Amino acid sequence: MLKAFLRDETGAELAEYAVAVALLVAIGLVVYRTLGTAVNTSNSVSGSKMQTATFP
């Protein structure tokens, strides 16, 4: 009975899926933070250009 329990791998797929999902979430957070910073910088530059713009 103990040998059968040790050979049973029914929970292995679940653990692999959990690791894969955690990895995807980590990648998503890194991309979100990088793009968020880039978008924020771009908006700040555009906003400052609009404030100093002169219209003829």
Biopython code that builds the backbone (N, CA, C, O; Angstrom):
import numpy as np
from Bio.PDB.StructureBuilder import StructureBuilder

atoms = [
    (1, "MET", "N", (0.824, -1.185, 0.000)),
    (1, "MET", "CA", (0.000, 0.000, 0.000)),
    (1, "MET", "C", (0.876, 1.260, 0.000)),
    (1, "MET", "O", (0.555, 2.219, -0.702)),
    (2, "LEU", "N", (1.954, 1.283, 0.756)),
    (2, "LEU", "CA", (2.856, 2.433, 0.786)),
    (2, "LEU", "C", (3.552, 2.609, -0.564)),
    (2, "LEU", "O", (3.726, 3.732, -1.038)),
    (3, "LYS", "N", (3.953, 1.481, -1.184)),
    (3, "LYS", "CA", (4.601, 1.568, -2.489)),
    (3, "LYS", "C", (3.651, 2.127, -3.537)),
    (3, "LYS", "O", (4.055, 2.920, -4.387)),
    (4, "ALA", "N", (2.413, 1.723, -3.478)),
    (4, "ALA", "CA", (1.419, 2.237, -4.423)),
    (4, "ALA", "C", (1.203, 3.731, -4.210)),
    (4, "ALA", "O", (1.032, 4.481, -5.171)),
    (5, "PHE", "N", (1.210, 4.157, -2.961)),
    (5, "PHE", "CA", (1.041, 5.579, -2.656)),
    (5, "PHE", "C", (2.226, 6.386, -3.189)),
    (5, "PHE", "O", (2.034, 7.471, -3.739)),
    (6, "LEU", "N", (3.429, 5.877, -3.036)),
    (6, "LEU", "CA", (4.610, 6.592, -3.500)),
    (6, "LEU", "C", (4.695, 6.637, -5.020)),
    (6, "LEU", "O", (5.264, 7.580, -5.570)),
    (7, "ARG", "N", (4.144, 5.641, -5.715)),
    (7, "ARG", "CA", (4.157, 5.625, -7.178)),
    (7, "ARG", "C", (3.016, 6.429, -7.785)),
    (7, "ARG", "O", (3.035, 6.727, -8.979)),
    (8, "ASP", "N", (2.035, 6.777, -6.982)),
    (8, "ASP", "CA", (0.869, 7.513, -7.484)),
    (8, "ASP", "C", (1.284, 8.952, -7.830)),
    (8, "ASP", "O", (1.810, 9.672, -6.982)),
    (9, "GLU", "N", (1.043, 9.358, -9.076)),
    (9, "GLU", "CA", (1.435, 10.692, -9.530)),
    (9, "GLU", "C", (0.230, 11.528, -9.949)),
    (9, "GLU", "O", (0.366, 12.402, -10.806)),
    (10, "THR", "N", (-0.920, 11.291, -9.381)),
    (10, "THR", "CA", (-2.110, 12.020, -9.818)),
    (10, "THR", "C", (-2.053, 13.491, -9.449)),
    (10, "THR", "O", (-2.670, 14.307, -10.133)),
    (11, "GLY", "N", (-1.349, 13.857, -8.416)),
    (11, "GLY", "CA", (-1.246, 15.262, -8.035)),
    (11, "GLY", "C", (-0.114, 15.991, -8.721)),
    (11, "GLY", "O", (0.000, 17.209, -8.582)),
    (12, "ALA", "N", (0.732, 15.282, -9.461)),
    (12, "ALA", "CA", (1.884, 15.903, -10.107)),
    (12, "ALA", "C", (1.460, 16.912, -11.175)),
    (12, "ALA", "O", (2.071, 17.973, -11.305)),
    (13, "GLU", "N", (0.420, 16.586, -11.935)),
    (13, "GLU", "CA", (-0.023, 17.514, -12.969)),
    (13, "GLU", "C", (-0.520, 18.813, -12.360)),
    (13, "GLU", "O", (-0.267, 19.892, -12.895)),
    (14, "LEU", "N", (-1.218, 18.713, -11.255)),
    (14, "LEU", "CA", (-1.729, 19.915, -10.595)),
    (14, "LEU", "C", (-0.589, 20.798, -10.129)),
    (14, "LEU", "O", (-0.655, 22.019, -10.274)),
    (15, "ALA", "N", (0.441, 20.211, -9.578)),
    (15, "ALA", "CA", (1.592, 20.993, -9.130)),
    (15, "ALA", "C", (2.288, 21.659, -10.312)),
    (15, "ALA", "O", (2.724, 22.805, -10.211)),
    (16, "GLU", "N", (2.392, 20.948, -11.425)),
    (16, "GLU", "CA", (3.018, 21.533, -12.607)),
    (16, "GLU", "C", (2.194, 22.697, -13.145)),
    (16, "GLU", "O", (2.751, 23.721, -13.540)),
    (17, "TYR", "N", (0.890, 22.549, -13.164)),
    (17, "TYR", "CA", (0.034, 23.644, -13.609)),
    (17, "TYR", "C", (0.142, 24.846, -12.668)),
    (17, "TYR", "O", (0.148, 25.989, -13.127)),
    (18, "ALA", "N", (0.225, 24.607, -11.389)),
    (18, "ALA", "CA", (0.353, 25.699, -10.420)),
    (18, "ALA", "C", (1.661, 26.454, -10.626)),
    (18, "ALA", "O", (1.685, 27.683, -10.544)),
    (19, "VAL", "N", (2.731, 25.744, -10.887)),
    (19, "VAL", "CA", (4.019, 26.392, -11.147)),
    (19, "VAL", "C", (3.954, 27.190, -12.443)),
    (19, "VAL", "O", (4.475, 28.304, -12.510)),
    (20, "ALA", "N", (3.324, 26.635, -13.468)),
    (20, "ALA", "CA", (3.200, 27.331, -14.747)),
    (20, "ALA", "C", (2.377, 28.613, -14.601)),
    (20, "ALA", "O", (2.737, 29.651, -15.156)),
    (21, "VAL", "N", (1.288, 28.539, -13.862)),
    (21, "VAL", "CA", (0.452, 29.729, -13.653)),
    (21, "VAL", "C", (1.214, 30.780, -12.856)),
    (21, "VAL", "O", (1.138, 31.968, -13.169)),
    (22, "ALA", "N", (1.943, 30.361, -11.836)),
    (22, "ALA", "CA", (2.728, 31.306, -11.043)),
    (22, "ALA", "C", (3.790, 31.986, -11.910)),
    (22, "ALA", "O", (4.039, 33.182, -11.762)),
    (23, "LEU", "N", (4.409, 31.234, -12.802)),
    (23, "LEU", "CA", (5.404, 31.810, -13.701)),
    (23, "LEU", "C", (4.768, 32.817, -14.654)),
    (23, "LEU", "O", (5.333, 33.882, -14.901)),
    (24, "LEU", "N", (3.604, 32.485, -15.185)),
    (24, "LEU", "CA", (2.907, 33.420, -16.080)),
    (24, "LEU", "C", (2.498, 34.698, -15.347)),
    (24, "LEU", "O", (2.586, 35.791, -15.908)),
    (25, "VAL", "N", (2.059, 34.566, -14.119)),
    (25, "VAL", "CA", (1.689, 35.749, -13.333)),
    (25, "VAL", "C", (2.913, 36.625, -13.080)),
    (25, "VAL", "O", (2.833, 37.849, -13.183)),
    (26, "ALA", "N", (4.038, 36.006, -12.752)),
    (26, "ALA", "CA", (5.261, 36.770, -12.514)),
    (26, "ALA", "C", (5.695, 37.514, -13.775)),
    (26, "ALA", "O", (6.084, 38.680, -13.705)),
    (27, "ILE", "N", (5.632, 36.847, -14.920)),
    (27, "ILE", "CA", (5.987, 37.499, -16.182)),
    (27, "ILE", "C", (5.024, 38.646, -16.472)),
    (27, "ILE", "O", (5.440, 39.716, -16.916)),
    (28, "GLY", "N", (3.745, 38.421, -16.221)),
    (28, "GLY", "CA", (2.749, 39.468, -16.440)),
    (28, "GLY", "C", (2.993, 40.688, -15.574)),
    (28, "GLY", "O", (2.836, 41.819, -16.034)),
    (29, "LEU", "N", (3.373, 40.470, -14.331)),
    (29, "LEU", "CA", (3.652, 41.599, -13.443)),
    (29, "LEU", "C", (4.866, 42.397, -13.897)),
    (29, "LEU", "O", (4.868, 43.626, -13.826)),
    (30, "VAL", "N", (5.887, 41.707, -14.357)),
    (30, "VAL", "CA", (7.084, 42.406, -14.843)),
    (30, "VAL", "C", (6.746, 43.234, -16.084)),
    (30, "VAL", "O", (7.160, 44.388, -16.196)),
    (31, "VAL", "N", (5.993, 42.644, -17.012)),
    (31, "VAL", "CA", (5.601, 43.373, -18.226)),
    (31, "VAL", "C", (4.708, 44.549, -17.872)),
    (31, "VAL", "O", (4.874, 45.637, -18.423)),
    (32, "TYR", "N", (3.764, 44.348, -16.961)),
    (32, "TYR", "CA", (2.854, 45.421, -16.552)),
    (32, "TYR", "C", (3.626, 46.581, -15.932)),
    (32, "TYR", "O", (3.351, 47.745, -16.221)),
    (33, "ARG", "N", (4.584, 46.256, -15.086)),
    (33, "ARG", "CA", (5.352, 47.315, -14.433)),
    (33, "ARG", "C", (6.217, 48.065, -15.440)),
    (33, "ARG", "O", (6.307, 49.292, -15.390)),
    (34, "THR", "N", (6.852, 47.332, -16.355)),
    (34, "THR", "CA", (7.708, 47.970, -17.359)),
    (34, "THR", "C", (6.893, 48.859, -18.285)),
    (34, "THR", "O", (7.249, 50.015, -18.516)),
    (35, "LEU", "N", (5.800, 48.321, -18.814)),
    (35, "LEU", "CA", (4.967, 49.119, -19.706)),
    (35, "LEU", "C", (4.299, 50.273, -18.963)),
    (35, "LEU", "O", (4.141, 51.359, -19.520)),
    (36, "GLY", "N", (3.911, 50.047, -17.723)),
    (36, "GLY", "CA", (3.286, 51.110, -16.939)),
    (36, "GLY", "C", (4.222, 52.282, -16.740)),
    (36, "GLY", "O", (3.811, 53.438, -16.842)),
    (37, "THR", "N", (5.484, 51.986, -16.454)),
    (37, "THR", "CA", (6.468, 53.047, -16.280)),
    (37, "THR", "C", (6.693, 53.794, -17.594)),
    (37, "THR", "O", (6.787, 55.022, -17.602)),
    (38, "ALA", "N", (6.778, 53.065, -18.693)),
    (38, "ALA", "CA", (6.992, 53.699, -20.000)),
    (38, "ALA", "C", (5.803, 54.580, -20.380)),
    (38, "ALA", "O", (5.991, 55.686, -20.886)),
    (39, "VAL", "N", (4.600, 54.105, -20.144)),
    (39, "VAL", "CA", (3.405, 54.885, -20.485)),
    (39, "VAL", "C", (3.319, 56.125, -19.595)),
    (39, "VAL", "O", (2.965, 57.204, -20.070)),
    (40, "ASN", "N", (3.636, 55.982, -18.325)),
    (40, "ASN", "CA", (3.601, 57.118, -17.409)),
    (40, "ASN", "C", (4.611, 58.185, -17.830)),
    (40, "ASN", "O", (4.298, 59.375, -17.817)),
    (41, "THR", "N", (5.806, 57.766, -18.200)),
    (41, "THR", "CA", (6.819, 58.715, -18.654)),
    (41, "THR", "C", (6.370, 59.418, -19.931)),
    (41, "THR", "O", (6.533, 60.631, -20.069)),
    (42, "SER", "N", (5.816, 58.665, -20.846)),
    (42, "SER", "CA", (5.347, 59.253, -22.102)),
    (42, "SER", "C", (4.238, 60.270, -21.853)),
    (42, "SER", "O", (4.229, 61.342, -22.458)),
    (43, "ASN", "N", (3.311, 59.941, -20.973)),
    (43, "ASN", "CA", (2.230, 60.875, -20.657)),
    (43, "ASN", "C", (2.757, 62.128, -19.969)),
    (43, "ASN", "O", (2.262, 63.227, -20.216)),
    (44, "SER", "N", (3.744, 61.971, -19.117)),
    (44, "SER", "CA", (4.320, 63.136, -18.440)),
    (44, "SER", "C", (5.004, 64.066, -19.434)),
    (44, "SER", "O", (4.863, 65.285, -19.345)),
    (45, "VAL", "N", (5.744, 63.495, -20.378)),
    (45, "VAL", "CA", (6.416, 64.295, -21.396)),
    (45, "VAL", "C", (5.386, 65.009, -22.265)),
    (45, "VAL", "O", (5.536, 66.195, -22.557)),
    (46, "SER", "N", (4.353, 64.302, -22.673)),
    (46, "SER", "CA", (3.315, 64.917, -23.506)),
    (46, "SER", "C", (2.597, 66.030, -22.753)),
    (46, "SER", "O", (2.300, 67.082, -23.318)),
    (47, "GLY", "N", (2.322, 65.792, -21.479)),
    (47, "GLY", "CA", (1.646, 66.814, -20.678)),
    (47, "GLY", "C", (2.479, 68.066, -20.501)),
    (47, "GLY", "O", (1.953, 69.177, -20.568)),
    (48, "SER", "N", (3.773, 67.899, -20.275)),
    (48, "SER", "CA", (4.623, 69.078, -20.109)),
    (48, "SER", "C", (4.772, 69.838, -21.415)),
    (48, "SER", "O", (4.863, 71.065, -21.405)),
    (49, "LYS", "N", (4.800, 69.125, -22.554)),
    (49, "LYS", "CA", (4.867, 69.804, -23.849)),
    (49, "LYS", "C", (3.587, 70.584, -24.114)),
    (49, "LYS", "O", (3.635, 71.667, -24.696)),
    (50, "MET", "N", (2.445, 70.048, -23.696)),
    (50, "MET", "CA", (1.181, 70.754, -23.915)),
    (50, "MET", "C", (1.089, 72.011, -23.050)),
    (50, "MET", "O", (0.514, 73.017, -23.465)),
    (51, "GLN", "N", (1.657, 71.945, -21.846)),
    (51, "GLN", "CA", (1.604, 73.117, -20.967)),
    (51, "GLN", "C", (2.483, 74.245, -21.476)),
    (51, "GLN", "O", (2.148, 75.416, -21.297)),
    (52, "THR", "N", (3.589, 73.917, -22.101)),
    (52, "THR", "CA", (4.509, 74.958, -22.586)),
    (52, "THR", "C", (4.288, 75.310, -24.045)),
    (52, "THR", "O", (5.034, 76.118, -24.600)),
    (53, "ALA", "N", (3.289, 74.728, -24.675)),
    (53, "ALA", "CA", (3.047, 74.989, -26.095)),
    (53, "ALA", "C", (2.508, 76.405, -26.281)),
    (53, "ALA", "O", (1.752, 76.921, -25.458)),
    (54, "THR", "N", (2.918, 77.004, -27.372)),
    (54, "THR", "CA", (2.409, 78.327, -27.740)),
    (54, "THR", "C", (1.623, 78.184, -29.043)),
    (54, "THR", "O", (2.019, 77.466, -29.962)),
    (55, "PHE", "N", (0.524, 78.877, -29.086)),
    (55, "PHE", "CA", (-0.329, 78.832, -30.268)),
    (55, "PHE", "C", (-0.316, 80.193, -30.952)),
    (55, "PHE", "O", (-0.490, 81.217, -30.292)),
    (56, "PRO", "N", (-0.113, 80.216, -32.264)),
    (56, "PRO", "CA", (-0.038, 81.502, -32.983)),
    (56, "PRO", "C", (-1.376, 82.212, -33.045)),
    (56, "PRO", "O", (-1.473, 83.299, -33.614)),
]
sb = StructureBuilder()
sb.init_structure("model")
sb.init_model(0)
sb.init_chain("A")
sb.init_seg("    ")
for serial, (resi, resn, name, xyz) in enumerate(atoms, 1):
    if name == "N":
        sb.init_residue(resn, " ", resi, " ")
    sb.init_atom(name, np.array(xyz, "f"), 0.0, 1.0, " ", f" {name:<3s}", serial, name[0])
structure = sb.get_structure()
